[in-house]
Amino acid sequence: MHVIAIILAAGSGVRMQSTVNKHLLLLAGKPVIVHTLLAFERCAAIDSIVLVTSAENMAAYRTLIAEHNITKVSHIVLGGDTRQASAHNGLRAAGDCDIVLLHDGARPLIAQREIEAVIRDAAEYGGAVVAVPAKDTTVRAREGFIETQLDRSTLWQVQTPQGFRATVIREAYEAAARDGVQSTDDTGLVTRLGGRVKITPGSYANIKITTPEDLAMAQALLRETLER
């Protein structure tokens, strides 16, 4: 089974409030994107990596890949104006494979067991996504006021990687392009065509670094892991 990981790192990260792109911020002495790439580099189930980035960061990423001896990156491609466009560019570059994983470059704490588990579930069910049960009470609001409280027992927080049989995710992206449909999540494009996506239980440590508080939390989580 040939598995390709597409790492999405083309976003600007404006909520980080930094002049440095969030993927290049240091986390335990290494840029965030290096931690992410190394997680997939070290996973035996991953055959190759496609990195999607912006034009201004492409040279920096090439340098980091060489410095950290990351050998599985087969392509570095330009992203688009949206996450969906960036993922589609990555899919076009991926070439022939059986399973495709799409992962946020700003989720550097993904564990090997979670990568392997989503691959297994994607192969069996056609699609899978790492997710964790919602911990907080969640409500639907209208004009700033609570409208209804949702049943927390049925709610999950979706993370990445999201894994699919290559035929499934490619059909979903081609159909979205044809129909003019936009989504911030790969699973939404698959389910709109009737596809099923299995929830692969993940970890609350698999945070996405979006704000300065997220970076501080990632530092603490990584330090705790290293001290064990």
PyMOL commands that set and color helices and strands:
alter all, ss='L'
color gray80, all
select helices_A, chain A and resi 14-16+22-24+32-41+55-67+83-94+112-125+152-154+166-179+186-191+212-227
alter helices_A, ss='H'
color red, helices_A
select strands_A, chain A and resi 3-9+26-27+30-31+48-53+73-78+99-104+127-133+139-142+145-149+156-165+198-201
alter strands_A, ss='S'
color yellow, strands_A
deselect
rebuild
show_as cartoon
